[in-house]
Amino acid sequence: MYDIEKTYKPQSIAELLEALRETGTEGKIIAGGTDVVVKLREGALKAKALIDVSSLKDIQFVRESAGKVEIGAGTTFSDIEEHPLFEGRYRGLKEGAMEVGSPQIRNAGTMGGNICNASPAADIVPPLLALNAKAVIQSRQGLRLQTLEDFFLGKGKVDLDLGEFLYAVEFQQMTKNQGLGFQKLGPRKALAISKICTAVFIELDRDLIIRDIRIANGSLGPNSLREREVEDVLRGEKLTEELKEKARQKFKEVINHRLKGRSGVDFKEEAIRGVFKEALEKSITRALS
């Protein structure tokens, strides 16, 4: 079942980088193991060495500094769920974390592992895309930043070169006129793989003009993605019920075009209207609170 010949358990970034250097293409980072172990068991992933970063405190953090929020790649979903920062206008990120698997999975699974697994159904990714998050990538040469949107190269693929690892994600702190909402539709409440998960970031001015909006979806493409055509309908316009309906209709058209000819498209193009409506309303409420 497994062809693992060696394991590493680095206690520092330097030790992790050395392990990556030693193992090369045959090494695989494992944190909570909620994705990697399943892939190894099914034969979907081959590795001769595992690099266990579950005890690496250097990548387990949530911090605010210089107008930014940073979340370490080794931070668990339970850590995000329980952190006081992710209440109020940030609650959409907590809502995404709360939808990941069972409590046991959330206790073990990490944000970085979920991102690097690059599943189109990853619940934590749409809120991060809506926040315009960046991937902080580390190697022996130092750090580099990349938009999280460009970090995804397709289903199961991310832009990590040999010797690199995801250190953290970062995004701008939110202000009181901004809000983040998240809504998920799954086949059942417990342990549900997303059929659709939508996140909305909104910025409103005093006259309810939408100064900025970012919308991200999961399970509606090869990976989580931004919905710029829908954003363009809303950005710069006064928030009204008529505008909301116009955006919901545009969303339906976008999904119909993207998934045309695929099974379930009729269901998804209708379902997205309701999921988007709930995520949008949450973001508005938080921006106005």
GIFEN-V100899 format. One record per backbone hydrogen bond with DSSP energy under -0.5 kcal/mol. NH is the residue of the N-H (numbers start at 0). CO is the residue of the C=O. If there is no record, write none. Layout:
nh=NH co=CO
nh=NH co=CO
//
This chain:
nh=4 co=47
nh=5 co=47
nh=7 co=49
nh=15 co=11
nh=16 co=12
nh=17 co=13
nh=18 co=14
nh=19 co=15
nh=20 co=16
nh=21 co=17
nh=22 co=18
nh=23 co=19
nh=25 co=22
nh=26 co=23
nh=27 co=48
nh=29 co=50
nh=36 co=32
nh=38 co=34
nh=39 co=35
nh=40 co=36
nh=41 co=37
nh=42 co=38
nh=42 co=39
nh=43 co=38
nh=44 co=38
nh=47 co=25
nh=48 co=25
nh=49 co=5
nh=50 co=27
nh=51 co=7
nh=51 co=49
nh=52 co=29
nh=52 co=50
nh=55 co=52
nh=56 co=54
nh=58 co=55
nh=59 co=56
nh=60 co=58
nh=62 co=69
nh=64 co=67
nh=67 co=64
nh=68 co=170
nh=69 co=62
nh=70 co=168
nh=71 co=60
nh=72 co=166
nh=73 co=58
nh=74 co=71
nh=76 co=105
nh=76 co=108
nh=77 co=105
nh=79 co=75
nh=80 co=76
nh=81 co=77
nh=82 co=78
nh=82 co=79
nh=85 co=82
nh=86 co=83
nh=86 co=84
nh=89 co=86
nh=90 co=87
nh=91 co=179
nh=92 co=89
nh=93 co=89
nh=94 co=90
nh=95 co=91
nh=96 co=92
nh=97 co=93
nh=98 co=94
nh=98 co=95
nh=99 co=96
nh=100 co=98
nh=105 co=101
nh=106 co=102
nh=107 co=103
nh=108 co=104
nh=110 co=74
nh=111 co=72
nh=112 co=72
nh=113 co=109
nh=114 co=110
nh=115 co=111
nh=116 co=112
nh=117 co=113
nh=117 co=114
nh=118 co=113
nh=121 co=118
nh=124 co=121
nh=125 co=121
nh=126 co=122
nh=127 co=123
nh=128 co=124
nh=129 co=125
nh=130 co=126
nh=131 co=128
nh=132 co=127
nh=133 co=169
nh=134 co=145
nh=135 co=167
nh=136 co=134
nh=136 co=143
nh=137 co=164
nh=138 co=141
nh=141 co=138
nh=143 co=136
nh=145 co=134
nh=147 co=132
nh=150 co=146
nh=151 co=147
nh=151 co=148
nh=152 co=156
nh=153 co=156
nh=155 co=117
nh=156 co=153
nh=158 co=150
nh=159 co=157
nh=163 co=160
nh=164 co=137
nh=166 co=135
nh=166 co=164
nh=167 co=135
nh=168 co=70
nh=169 co=133
nh=170 co=68
nh=172 co=66
nh=177 co=174
nh=178 co=201
nh=179 co=88
nh=180 co=199
nh=182 co=197
nh=184 co=195
nh=186 co=192
nh=191 co=188
nh=193 co=120
nh=194 co=184
nh=195 co=184
nh=196 co=217
nh=197 co=182
nh=198 co=215
nh=199 co=180
nh=200 co=213
nh=201 co=178
nh=202 co=211
nh=203 co=176
nh=204 co=208
nh=207 co=204
nh=209 co=236
nh=210 co=202
nh=210 co=208
nh=211 co=202
nh=213 co=200
nh=215 co=198
nh=216 co=224
nh=217 co=196
nh=218 co=119
nh=224 co=216
nh=226 co=214
nh=227 co=225
nh=230 co=226
nh=231 co=227
nh=232 co=228
nh=232 co=229
nh=233 co=229
nh=233 co=230
nh=234 co=230
nh=235 co=209
nh=236 co=233
nh=238 co=207
nh=239 co=237
nh=243 co=239
nh=244 co=240
nh=245 co=241
nh=246 co=242
nh=247 co=243
nh=248 co=244
nh=249 co=245
nh=250 co=246
nh=251 co=247
nh=252 co=248
nh=253 co=249
nh=254 co=250
nh=255 co=251
nh=256 co=252
nh=257 co=253
nh=258 co=254
nh=259 co=255
nh=261 co=258
nh=264 co=261
nh=267 co=263
nh=268 co=264
nh=269 co=265
nh=270 co=266
nh=271 co=267
nh=272 co=269
nh=273 co=269
nh=274 co=270
nh=275 co=271
nh=276 co=272
nh=277 co=273
nh=278 co=274
nh=279 co=275
nh=280 co=276
nh=281 co=277
nh=282 co=278
nh=283 co=279
nh=284 co=280
nh=285 co=281
nh=286 co=282
nh=287 co=283
nh=288 co=284
//
